[in-house]
């Protein structure tokens, strides 16, 4: 990386634009940056860092600090522009921080956002913009340089005092600095990641051990009292022996459960044998008691049979008489049915005679039948009368329908007359509506033609007002450009005049002994002119001339911009004014007496809005033309329809009059016929109903009389058949046979009682013949209660034994299941425990807490120790030259006190041959040792960054502590850096360095701000 130029504007103590030409300063390889305290030497380095990374080093970037110069004018923005070559590419970075600026309108300030610009120089196309994004520019610069801002500030901008403190610092402070430079955060992240993995694995192992302990507690609960024989393991979760102890303890618990299960089996077998014996004895006692009770019950049943024998004989006799009477039962039922039919027929005959007239009460069946036939004939003659009566009703309905039609036609005729009365007015209104819509369409077309020019005038008025504001701003810029051009011209003339006054010193600087003077021709130059204070060289004059020409170009550009704006403004005013005499201005439409050629935006906007509204209203009215024509056509069709409807109604009224007359004649003829047919009834139907009732009564009386005569004959025949059947069955009279009748249910009941007595008699005889029952009756009385008590005792003992066996089996099964779960959990935990032990070993090793880490070095410290060893080796090459071979820097990984080892730094003194701490070096020795360390660190960091060449370095202060010989040696070392095509800038107050280093950059200060001056090979440039 090589720096070319740096331009600072309103940055830090620099109130104006200052340019630093690093190419000129670096041509000598070694240049001096000096100036009084507070002038801004460090601010130049800050500007380099800010141009690259957008931030300044250290605490100067803290909150509340501002990069803007307090000496700068309010309208001069702060800006840093750095041109450099890195990675074979020539780049230009321009950055401006967030800063206040005057508001363009009104008073006060507003905050301008930070801005960045990255450009690259192409040999053919020139400068090409790459990006304006802060992030993209930062990433691109960081990628090309290969260092972070912290690394850059330590390697390129070697800060004053930092490396001296680094030499005297303890291991922890060195670790922090080296960690920032070499970015060992990834190794610290590895340490933290391993520690986190260890904590996670430990938590998982501890959770697994807690699960195993929970299973052990459940095993203890399942083992019951036997669990108290052995104690649970006392290991805590996370200890290695916990799992094995729990498995061993569970095996002992399972063994005890097996023994108790065998004991329960033996106890249950004994209880089962005793229970079987008690059951057999209980069954024997119960059987004896049953037989004894059975024999006693049989004797009681035999006595009861003897007592019921007389009843059994009576039932047998009654059943025999009932079965004989069943032979007469059919004849008895026929007689009873005939008597009942005769009684019903007599009752029906009496009821039918009650509805007949008195003179027909004793009439015979033949007379009544003849009267019925006469009435039936008369009913047949009433059908024609019914049809006539029905036609009369239809005529009434037709007459009512005619009346309704008449009323409807009258209403329609009246409605048509009312509507036709207003027809002329309706037609005239519709025609006027059509004419209005047509006029509105014409008006809409006229307004549309006026609206487009009015809108163009409004747009032109907007442009006119905006361009007027831009014209004022351009006039202000032109005035400023003219003033600046005049000032630049005066500055150039003044510098030219001063240069001409001191041109002798400038020519004298080019004199060479033995060479003729270009003015006087003499080869001797005894008293060459010397440059006085404030001498102006050629470069300064040319810079002023360049500034003058640039100001002139700016003024010409401002004049051209103003001329273009004025042309555009004139065109906009012409467009806003409209054509001459067009009458389309604001005054032409009644907006007032304002001149249309100077109409304001508000007036034109009002005019356009009014034209828009009028156009919308006219368009809305014009849109109704079609509807109005359709309405007129519909009204004319309705007019013709109503006329036709009125004529049709009048014709229908005439037809109805003829129809009414025909209906009246027909109804008169029908009424004369109906008077004859109705007789005394109100209607033909009522007269027919009366005749029908009379015929029905007569027919019913005939039928009832004939039925009564037939029932009397059937009853007499049934009495004869009953008497004959009773005699054949053995009964003296039919009454005796009827008395012996029993129903089927009663006969079944008697038969059941007889069969039950006989079955009981047979059963009793069989029981009395049983040998075992007779033998049991002769034995002593049975004692089943005592046998039951003995059996209950054995059953209770059996249940207790079975319960104990089930509990033992369940305990053994549960212990087996829980032990299996514990074994599974131990096997599942095995890989986790192995992983935990491996991770814990690695975490302890990287954290420096493991016994395997003899020096108790953390991983990050180990990596930094390797880097420090490289830095010490690189620094020793320069330190030996600076110290004339006396001192050598070595890295030490020995522990100091109780702290961890790895970042010790010692110096070996070849004069004494002893190794001692760097804190024992003197002030001068500390300086060149820290300088050597800084240069060595720069080499190592450069290699770490991918071998990016650092062609420009800066060293800040410390040279005042060196004697003359050591200073020469240090400068020789720095001068040797040119062998690698490097340039080194020294920031120092030491006056002797100004004599030793010809290339200088001086920073001067006054009350108006600081400025830089270049001095190369005896010349001074501002």
ABEGO torsion letter per residue (X at the ends): XBBABBBBBGBEABABBBBBBAAAAAAAGBBBBBEBBGAGAAAAAAAAAAAAAGBBBEAAABBGBBABBAABBAABBBBBBBBBBBGGBBBBBBBBBBBBBBBABEBEBBBBBBBBBBBBBBAAAEBBBABABAAAAAAAAAAAAGBBAAAAAAAABBBBGAAAAAAABBAAAAAAAAAAAAGAAAAAAAAAAAAAAAAAAAAAAAAAAAAAAAAAAAAAAAAEAAAAABBBBABBBGBAAAAAAAAAAAAAAAAAAAAAAAAAAAAAAAAAAAAAAAAAAAAAAAAAAAAAAAAAAAAAAAAAAAAAAAAAAAAAAAAAAAAAAAAAAAAAAAAAAAAAAAAAAAAAAAAAAAABBAAAAABBAAAAAAAAAAAAAAAAAAAAAAAAAAAAAAAAAAAAAAAAAAAAAAAAAAAAAAAAAAAAAAAAAAAAAAAAAAAAAAAAAAAAAAAAAAAAAAAAAAAAAAAAAAAAAAAAAAAAAAAAAAAAAAAAAAAAAAAAAAAAAAAAAABBBGBBBAAAGBABBABBBBBBBGBBBAAAAAAAAAAAAAAAAAAAAAAAAAAAAAAAAAAAAAAAAEBBGAGABAAAAGAEABBAAABBAAAAAAAAAAAAAAAAAAAAAAAAAAAAAAAAAAAAAAAAAAAAAAAAAAAAAAAAAAAAAAAAAAAAAAAAAAAAAAEABABAAAAAAAAAAAAAAAAAAAAAAAAAAAAAAAAAAAAAAAAAAAAAAGBABAAAAAAABBBAAAAAAAAAAAAAAAAAAAAAAAAAABAAAAAAAABBBBBAAAAAAAAAAAAAAAAAAAAAAAAAAAAAAAAAAAAAAAAAAAAAAAAAAAAAAAAAAAAAAAAGABAABAAGBBAAAAAAAAAAAAAAAAAAAAAAAAAGGABBBBBBABBBEABBBGABBBBBBAAAGBBBBAAABBAAAAAAAAAAAAAAAAAAAAAAAGGBBBABBBBBEGAAABBAAAAAAAAAAAAAAAAAGBBBBBBBABAAAAAABABBBBBBBBAAEBBBBBBBGGBBBX
